[in-house]
Amino acid sequence: MVIYNPPVKDYEFLFNEVFDIIPTIQKLGYEEMDSDFLTMLMEGWADHTTNFWLPINQLGDKIGIRYEDGLIKSPKEFRDAYHKGVDSGWLSTSCKEEHGGMGVPVFFQAVTWAEFGTATNMALSVLPALTTGVYEVLTEHGDEHLVDYFAPEIGKATWAGTMCLTEPHAGTDLGMISTKAIPREDGSYSVSGTKIFITYGEHDITENIVHLVLAKTPDAPEGTKGISLFLVPKYLPSEWKTGTLEGISTSLRKEVNGISCSGSEEKMGLHASPTCVINFENSIGWRVGDLHNGMPLMFQMMNRERLATGMMGIGLAEIAYQNALSWVKDRRQGRDLNGIKDPNHKADNILVHPDVRRMLLEAKVNNEGCRALASWTGLLLDQIKSEDNKESERAQALLDLFTPIVKAHFTDLGCETVSTCMQVMGGAGYCSEYGVEQFYRDVRISKIWEGTNGIQALDLAGRKITQNMGKNLRYLLWPLTKFIEDNREIPEMEEFNKPLYQGVKGLQQLTLLMISQGQTNPHFLAAGATDYCRYFGNVLLAYMWAKISKTSLEKRGTPFYDAKISSSRFFFDRIFPETLALGAKIQSGHKSMMNYPEEMF
Amino acid sequence: MVIYNPPVKDYEFLFNEVFDIIPTIQKLGYEEMDSDFLTMLMEGWADHTTNFWLPINQLGDKIGIRYEDGLIKSPKEFRDAYHKGVDSGWLSTSCKEEHGGMGVPVFFQAVTWAEFGTATNMALSVLPALTTGVYEVLTEHGDEHLVDYFAPEIGKATWAGTMCLTEPHAGTDLGMISTKAIPREDGSYSVSGTKIFITYGEHDITENIVHLVLAKTPDAPEGTKGISLFLVPKYLPSEWKTGTLEGISTSLRKEVNGISCSGSEEKMGLHASPTCVINFENSIGWRVGDLHNGMPLMFQMMNRERLATGMMGIGLAEIAYQNALSWVKDRRQGRDLNGIKDPNHKADNILVHPDVRRMLLEAKVNNEGCRALASWTGLLLDQIKSEDNKESERAQALLDLFTPIVKAHFTDLGCETVSTCMQVMGGAGYCSEYGVEQFYRDVRISKIWEGTNGIQALDLAGRKITQNMGKNLRYLLWPLTKFIEDNREIPEMEEFNKPLYQGVKGLQQLTLLMISQGQTNPHFLAAGATDYCRYFGNVLLAYMWAKISKTSLEKRGTPFYDAKISSSRFFFDRIFPETLALGAKIQSGHKSMMNYPEEMF
């Protein structure tokens, strides 16, 4: 029996006490948002996911989707749960009210929604998450007739969305895609090509599926600069014949729009989430955004999905932790090394063993630290839309910087944490009954999709650091060094502030090294990127723990805040020291890998 | 299509050039063993496993075993492959010729056999591995009538063996087992109780299954000191009525010996290997070894299985590496950051990317380093039987020290490496077609069974280090410090010798810290045990790489030896620095975990 208690309390602490986000959110135009309403939202979604999503998660893993003659059949329970979500509005919280959404701030959908959703049912959660991503690109960049026609359906999640990028020979290197879009006289396009690894590319959950497809127009420039973005629905409107979609009703044709699904991958986890091969054959579509400007638009959606993927790391790590802890509480083996603790039983509870505590705290502390950084990052998603240019510029700079770290570091930690929780449970962790082995399989994809974590690291080290003349990094270092300075004279902050200071100093030195060496030899920079990204992630988490400690020190004496201070100590004692190793590895450079004789791999 | 090339060449290099084991093995009574014969053995087993085991590995995962009314059905292909192994002698290489075995040295079975076997079919390999373990305990400690009766069948592997330890409430803490063995008048015992997690506890592959069962006799002392070991066959001899088994034929009764299987766990991997709940109800068995001396005997088998489990880490990591590499060789994405490398193609092969090389080398270098340490450890298994007391004492001391490290560090690295190889392949790594996702699931159990890796670490730090007044460690440090001393003046050894020296110095300091602090507060020692074990593993692998470098430097100029030197550099640049983090974590002590408020987990 898998259990889950959504961490509403921890989010209340982060949103209200650590980041004090309500005033900021209200100034951004959400005047009705206060902390009571936020709690109500979180509790509502917590109830929905634990009542309707969690109970079918193991079933989804066991039954999975069924591919038959081009169609994908989802378990009936998944269709039902999805439509319960549509009816109650939970699948489109951040979409505008005019399009049938809840119209609440983006941070809620990007952080709390994503965590509870992926924890309780990762396979189901990706469908509305993708749909929200399509909604955002469409409403921001689509022509009026496209927005008017599609946004109300996508905004309510009655129609679902996908992103179609990868082709068999073109994954990371999208410049090589060969899907073609031929302009038609009426302004629409005829799209043809094959896309692979398309999550929910085909399914029977919604009435229509709206694909965002990367394709090249005839005579487009080589590489990524020749790519445009197209909206291609599975079913065309029955009333439509030519031209725009203005004034046309949402009733759909019976025959598909030249789109077929020729298979779904058998994979290690996420069995209830189809991963499709989708073929477009003279499918009618409309361009979204400017010609040859498809990559930046798709990247807007991709970046949102990268944050969503980071949240999968936290979500699955948290539910794994809770189930491991619940198992620990019932398990008695051996005795406290300092002497029998519980003479009424033949053995003590295994929480007496330091190594069991070490594992549980690695999980708990990583989850809580990541949740703090996620909360900050979520707020940035609302702040980039601020009418105050200074605020939006700063938010965009930090968001650019944090996105690859949230994606890569959270999913690396997520996979490690689920493994640690499995380890806590011993043989039971490996058995299907207890659920953790499913989390272990499901969470593993998060390190791969939306750009592998190696690609995230290259994005950080090779692009985000130097972008805008280094402004992204400066926007972080200003408040960070000020925080360190402000706390330098506070004795009880020293144990947190000092290692944070060391970490920031180390990060600055490594950044300089990466940039200066990278100028003459880009291999140096690329060789260190993954370790640099992890180092950076550690420093951000150190900042989070120092901030949490600051807030909690003022309220010492109640278990909640005392535990936060203890968690912070554990972080600096047992997690943060990995920066020592990472720094040394980065400094060793690229030679030991690039000089390796190629024929001897 | 999963590929595999058994690393025979690497073993030849290790056995013949790095460790020069033939003279030692010949002196131990295997006069006919020379390097040609050893190669022939390795190639024979390589052929057998790649021809008969590898082709059914994915099938075994997909079909799995079937539990029905107390019986376990294995896939027919598994039964056939097993019997091909019996017929050709490959399942009992280390058993004595008089019992139908090949009679070759133990190191072959423990190292090379184990690696190729687990790589090609981990689920099948555990059956003969367990059987060999039962054979060893039986022949060394069993009464003559038991040996005469069972050893020829177990030695040929026509009958299989199991180890029955765990009970629902007693896993790590075996002192709490409640299985009972009541003495019968004829010297046999009546065994009753329930055991769980029994690998191949029931199956249809062999005619009989011989269980080694831990149980307590009436009025036995509390805890582990009251445990005895019993041999309990699934089927009793049809001719037997009472007393010993002397002179009785191997024809078996039709009815089972009070043994039933009430279920098999559904689990994440190893689907073709049953994990059974086994009930004994007045089952007839015979005691093996002295009364109340069951634990040391079971530990003899357990220690062999711990080494075998460590080899699973290497085996699965090696086959994952080979398949990731094969995928890499066909994959083109992006361009070399130093400029286009292959203008004839639209993209360069991904081996041009430093991060891809980093991942592949982490896999390759860890595999080769572990294989070296495994080779040394395997030799110790033969040396402990030496008639030269000095040699056997030294070998036993080193074996005691290495066993927890081989088990924990190799399986930790194995799981990490398989994950890294999956990462190299991106989305393909997550799909079933390519095989690596099965390795990812299968290898994960290796960190759990035969004592979790946390237990291994406690065994190392809490027992093996201080055992025999610290003699185990001294037997390692003598040759190790001599090696460092001998190479101090050799300039081209400096890059390997110097970090090795630092590592050994660090290990000595940490050992002193653990022991001194541990005396007053055992929590300190237990809190650092896992990191200490990993630190120790790193130092042993550093020793291996320094030794390999020494051998290879003399033969520089051919790709094989040049690659070894490059691998060694990669090890010291990119893997060994993790000791910096581990040392800092150990020194931080136990307080951050033990002071954590219990109610706040």
Interface residues (C-beta under 8 A of the other chain):
Chain A: T166 H169 A170 G171 T172 D173 M176 F197 E265 E266 K267 M268 G269 T275 L325 V328 R332 Q333 G334 L337 N338 K346 A347 L351 H353 P354 D355 V356 R357 R358 M359 L360 L361 K364 C415 S419 M422 Q423 G426 G427 G429 Y430 C431 S432 E433 E437 Y440 R441 R444 I445 K447 I448 W449 T452 N453 G454 A457 L458 N521 P522 H523 A526 A527 A529 T530 P559 F560 D562 A563 S566 S567 R569 F570 D573 R574 P577 E578 T579 L580 A581 A584 K585 S588 G589 H590 K591 S592 M593 M594 N595 Y596 P597 E598 E599 M600 F601
Chain B: T166 H169 A170 G171 T172 D173 M176 I196 F197 E265 E266 K267 M268 G269 T275 L325 V328 R332 Q333 G334 L337 N338 K346 A347 L351 H353 P354 D355 V356 R357 R358 M359 L360 L361 K364 C415 S419 M422 Q423 G426 G427 G429 Y430 C431 S432 E433 E437 Y440 R441 R444 I445 K447 I448 W449 T452 N453 G454 A457 L458 N521 P522 H523 A526 A527 A529 T530 P559 F560 D562 A563 S566 S567 R569 F570 D573 R574 P577 E578 T579 L580 A581 A584 K585 S588 G589 H590 K591 S592 M593 M594 N595 Y596 P597 E598 E599 M600 F601
